[in-house]
Amino acid sequence: MMGHYADVFIFYYLNRLSSVFLVPLLCY
């Protein structure tokens, strides 16, 4: 039952991480 929650958390974490990395790339 924790698998679904973990998937959502990982998706949210990766989305946040990718946004953090994409912002400097777009600025440069």
PQR file of N, CA, C, O and H, with PARSE charges and radii, in Angstrom:
ATOM      1  N   MET A   1       0.820  -1.203   0.000 -0.4000 1.5000
ATOM      2  CA  MET A   1       0.000   0.000   0.000 -0.0000 2.0000
ATOM      3  C   MET A   1       0.865   1.270   0.000  0.5500 1.7000
ATOM      4  O   MET A   1       0.390   2.351  -0.349 -0.5500 1.4000
ATOM      5  N   MET A   2       2.115   1.131   0.387 -0.4000 1.5000
ATOM      6  CA  MET A   2       3.022   2.280   0.364 -0.0000 2.0000
ATOM      7  C   MET A   2       3.630   2.499  -1.013  0.5500 1.7000
ATOM      8  O   MET A   2       4.222   3.547  -1.271 -0.5500 1.4000
ATOM      9  H   MET A   2       2.501   0.253   0.670  0.4000 1.0000
ATOM     10  N   GLY A   3       3.485   1.503  -1.911 -0.4000 1.5000
ATOM     11  CA  GLY A   3       4.073   1.626  -3.240 -0.0000 2.0000
ATOM     12  C   GLY A   3       3.506   2.816  -4.004  0.5500 1.7000
ATOM     13  O   GLY A   3       4.257   3.583  -4.606 -0.5500 1.4000
ATOM     14  H   GLY A   3       3.004   0.652  -1.702  0.4000 1.0000
ATOM     15  N   HIS A   4       2.176   2.975  -3.980 -0.4000 1.5000
ATOM     16  CA  HIS A   4       1.546   4.078  -4.718 -0.0000 2.0000
ATOM     17  C   HIS A   4       1.994   5.420  -4.138  0.5500 1.7000
ATOM     18  O   HIS A   4       2.311   6.349  -4.881 -0.5500 1.4000
ATOM     19  H   HIS A   4       1.566   2.352  -3.490  0.4000 1.0000
ATOM     20  N   TYR A   5       2.018   5.514  -2.819 -0.4000 1.5000
ATOM     21  CA  TYR A   5       2.429   6.769  -2.158 -0.0000 2.0000
ATOM     22  C   TYR A   5       3.883   7.095  -2.489  0.5500 1.7000
ATOM     23  O   TYR A   5       4.231   8.256  -2.707 -0.5500 1.4000
ATOM     24  H   TYR A   5       1.761   4.759  -2.215  0.4000 1.0000
ATOM     25  N   ALA A   6       4.735   6.059  -2.527 -0.4000 1.5000
ATOM     26  CA  ALA A   6       6.144   6.256  -2.852 -0.0000 2.0000
ATOM     27  C   ALA A   6       6.292   6.735  -4.297  0.5500 1.7000
ATOM     28  O   ALA A   6       7.117   7.603  -4.583 -0.5500 1.4000
ATOM     29  H   ALA A   6       4.453   5.116  -2.350  0.4000 1.0000
ATOM     30  N   ASP A   7       5.496   6.170  -5.207 -0.4000 1.5000
ATOM     31  CA  ASP A   7       5.558   6.584  -6.613 -0.0000 2.0000
ATOM     32  C   ASP A   7       5.177   8.057  -6.763  0.5500 1.7000
ATOM     33  O   ASP A   7       5.819   8.801  -7.505 -0.5500 1.4000
ATOM     34  H   ASP A   7       4.826   5.464  -4.974  0.4000 1.0000
ATOM     35  N   VAL A   8       4.131   8.467  -6.052 -0.4000 1.5000
ATOM     36  CA  VAL A   8       3.692   9.862  -6.125 -0.0000 2.0000
ATOM     37  C   VAL A   8       4.764  10.780  -5.552  0.5500 1.7000
ATOM     38  O   VAL A   8       5.032  11.850  -6.098 -0.5500 1.4000
ATOM     39  H   VAL A   8       3.610   7.862  -5.450  0.4000 1.0000
ATOM     40  N   PHE A   9       5.373  10.357  -4.450 -0.4000 1.5000
ATOM     41  CA  PHE A   9       6.411  11.166  -3.814 -0.0000 2.0000
ATOM     42  C   PHE A   9       7.629  11.302  -4.722  0.5500 1.7000
ATOM     43  O   PHE A   9       8.197  12.386  -4.856 -0.5500 1.4000
ATOM     44  H   PHE A   9       5.155   9.487  -4.007  0.4000 1.0000
ATOM     45  N   ILE A  10       8.029  10.183  -5.347 -0.4000 1.5000
ATOM     46  CA  ILE A  10       9.180  10.197  -6.264 -0.0000 2.0000
ATOM     47  C   ILE A  10       8.876  11.076  -7.474  0.5500 1.7000
ATOM     48  O   ILE A  10       9.735  11.834  -7.926 -0.5500 1.4000
ATOM     49  H   ILE A  10       7.568   9.302  -5.238  0.4000 1.0000
ATOM     50  N   PHE A  11       7.654  10.974  -7.996 -0.4000 1.5000
ATOM     51  CA  PHE A  11       7.266  11.800  -9.153 -0.0000 2.0000
ATOM     52  C   PHE A  11       7.312  13.277  -8.780  0.5500 1.7000
ATOM     53  O   PHE A  11       7.808  14.099  -9.549 -0.5500 1.4000
ATOM     54  H   PHE A  11       6.957  10.359  -7.628  0.4000 1.0000
ATOM     55  N   TYR A  12       6.797  13.612  -7.602 -0.4000 1.5000
ATOM     56  CA  TYR A  12       6.796  15.003  -7.151 -0.0000 2.0000
ATOM     57  C   TYR A  12       8.222  15.486  -6.938  0.5500 1.7000
ATOM     58  O   TYR A  12       8.548  16.617  -7.299 -0.5500 1.4000
ATOM     59  H   TYR A  12       6.395  12.944  -6.977  0.4000 1.0000
ATOM     60  N   TYR A  13       9.082  14.646  -6.355 -0.4000 1.5000
ATOM     61  CA  TYR A  13      10.465  15.010  -6.090 -0.0000 2.0000
ATOM     62  C   TYR A  13      11.244  15.219  -7.388  0.5500 1.7000
ATOM     63  O   TYR A  13      12.003  16.180  -7.516 -0.5500 1.4000
ATOM     64  H   TYR A  13       8.818  13.728  -6.062  0.4000 1.0000
ATOM     65  N   LEU A  14      11.051  14.316  -8.348 -0.4000 1.5000
ATOM     66  CA  LEU A  14      11.737  14.443  -9.636 -0.0000 2.0000
ATOM     67  C   LEU A  14      11.245  15.676 -10.388  0.5500 1.7000
ATOM     68  O   LEU A  14      12.042  16.365 -11.026 -0.5500 1.4000
ATOM     69  H   LEU A  14      10.434  13.535  -8.244  0.4000 1.0000
ATOM     70  N   ASN A  15       9.954  15.963 -10.323 -0.4000 1.5000
ATOM     71  CA  ASN A  15       9.395  17.134 -11.001 -0.0000 2.0000
ATOM     72  C   ASN A  15       9.992  18.408 -10.402  0.5500 1.7000
ATOM     73  O   ASN A  15      10.362  19.326 -11.134 -0.5500 1.4000
ATOM     74  H   ASN A  15       9.307  15.404  -9.804  0.4000 1.0000
ATOM     75  N   ARG A  16      10.084  18.463  -9.095 -0.4000 1.5000
ATOM     76  CA  ARG A  16      10.656  19.627  -8.416 -0.0000 2.0000
ATOM     77  C   ARG A  16      12.140  19.753  -8.747  0.5500 1.7000
ATOM     78  O   ARG A  16      12.644  20.849  -8.991 -0.5500 1.4000
ATOM     79  H   ARG A  16       9.783  17.717  -8.500  0.4000 1.0000
ATOM     80  N   LEU A  17      12.835  18.606  -8.752 -0.4000 1.5000
ATOM     81  CA  LEU A  17      14.269  18.605  -9.042 -0.0000 2.0000
ATOM     82  C   LEU A  17      14.527  19.053 -10.480  0.5500 1.7000
ATOM     83  O   LEU A  17      15.442  19.836 -10.737 -0.5500 1.4000
ATOM     84  H   LEU A  17      12.426  17.716  -8.554  0.4000 1.0000
ATOM     85  N   SER A  18      13.709  18.549 -11.426 -0.4000 1.5000
ATOM     86  CA  SER A  18      13.881  18.916 -12.827 -0.0000 2.0000
ATOM     87  C   SER A  18      13.599  20.399 -13.030  0.5500 1.7000
ATOM     88  O   SER A  18      14.276  21.053 -13.824 -0.5500 1.4000
ATOM     89  H   SER A  18      12.965  17.913 -11.217  0.4000 1.0000
ATOM     90  N   SER A  19      12.605  20.939 -12.320 -0.4000 1.5000
ATOM     91  CA  SER A  19      12.289  22.363 -12.451 -0.0000 2.0000
ATOM     92  C   SER A  19      13.449  23.199 -11.916  0.5500 1.7000
ATOM     93  O   SER A  19      13.770  24.248 -12.474 -0.5500 1.4000
ATOM     94  H   SER A  19      12.056  20.408 -11.675  0.4000 1.0000
ATOM     95  N   VAL A  20      14.073  22.738 -10.841 -0.4000 1.5000
ATOM     96  CA  VAL A  20      15.211  23.457 -10.259 -0.0000 2.0000
ATOM     97  C   VAL A  20      16.376  23.464 -11.249  0.5500 1.7000
ATOM     98  O   VAL A  20      17.089  24.462 -11.354 -0.5500 1.4000
ATOM     99  H   VAL A  20      13.813  21.885 -10.388  0.4000 1.0000
ATOM    100  N   PHE A  21      16.578  22.364 -11.974 -0.4000 1.5000
ATOM    101  CA  PHE A  21      17.670  22.290 -12.940 -0.0000 2.0000
ATOM    102  C   PHE A  21      17.337  22.996 -14.253  0.5500 1.7000
ATOM    103  O   PHE A  21      18.233  23.514 -14.920 -0.5500 1.4000
ATOM    104  H   PHE A  21      15.999  21.553 -11.888  0.4000 1.0000
ATOM    105  N   LEU A  22      16.057  23.020 -14.631 -0.4000 1.5000
ATOM    106  CA  LEU A  22      15.668  23.636 -15.898 -0.0000 2.0000
ATOM    107  C   LEU A  22      15.709  25.153 -15.839  0.5500 1.7000
ATOM    108  O   LEU A  22      16.001  25.800 -16.845 -0.5500 1.4000
ATOM    109  H   LEU A  22      15.329  22.599 -14.089  0.4000 1.0000
ATOM    110  N   VAL A  23      15.423  25.732 -14.685 -0.4000 1.5000
ATOM    111  CA  VAL A  23      15.418  27.204 -14.566 -0.0000 2.0000
ATOM    112  C   VAL A  23      16.787  27.802 -14.882  0.5500 1.7000
ATOM    113  O   VAL A  23      16.856  28.731 -15.686 -0.5500 1.4000
ATOM    114  H   VAL A  23      15.186  25.207 -13.868  0.4000 1.0000
ATOM    115  N   PRO A  24      17.890  27.313 -14.284 -0.5600 1.5000
ATOM    116  CA  PRO A  24      19.210  27.866 -14.635  0.2800 2.0000
ATOM    117  C   PRO A  24      19.567  27.623 -16.102  0.5500 1.7000
ATOM    118  O   PRO A  24      20.212  28.463 -16.730 -0.5500 1.4000
ATOM    119  N   LEU A  25      19.150  26.474 -16.650 -0.4000 1.5000
ATOM    120  CA  LEU A  25      19.452  26.187 -18.059 -0.0000 2.0000
ATOM    121  C   LEU A  25      18.759  27.192 -18.964  0.5500 1.7000
ATOM    122  O   LEU A  25      19.341  27.646 -19.949 -0.5500 1.4000
ATOM    123  H   LEU A  25      18.627  25.792 -16.139  0.4000 1.0000
ATOM    124  N   LEU A  26      17.521  27.541 -18.639 -0.4000 1.5000
ATOM    125  CA  LEU A  26      16.780  28.508 -19.451 -0.0000 2.0000
ATOM    126  C   LEU A  26      17.370  29.912 -19.275  0.5500 1.7000
ATOM    127  O   LEU A  26      17.373  30.714 -20.209 -0.5500 1.4000
ATOM    128  H   LEU A  26      17.048  27.171 -17.839  0.4000 1.0000
ATOM    129  N   CYS A  27      17.867  30.196 -18.075 -0.4000 1.5000
ATOM    130  CA  CYS A  27      18.453  31.525 -17.826 -0.0000 2.0000
ATOM    131  C   CYS A  27      19.752  31.690 -18.613  0.5500 1.7000
ATOM    132  O   CYS A  27      20.019  32.755 -19.169 -0.5500 1.4000
ATOM    133  H   CYS A  27      17.864  29.545 -17.316  0.4000 1.0000
ATOM    134  N   TYR A  28      20.549  30.633 -18.653 -0.4000 1.5000
ATOM    135  CA  TYR A  28      21.793  30.703 -19.426 -0.0000 2.0000
ATOM    136  C   TYR A  28      21.478  30.565 -20.905  0.5500 1.7000
ATOM    137  O   TYR A  28      22.385  30.598 -21.735 -0.5500 1.4000
ATOM    138  H   TYR A  28      20.332  29.768 -18.201  0.4000 1.0000
TER
END
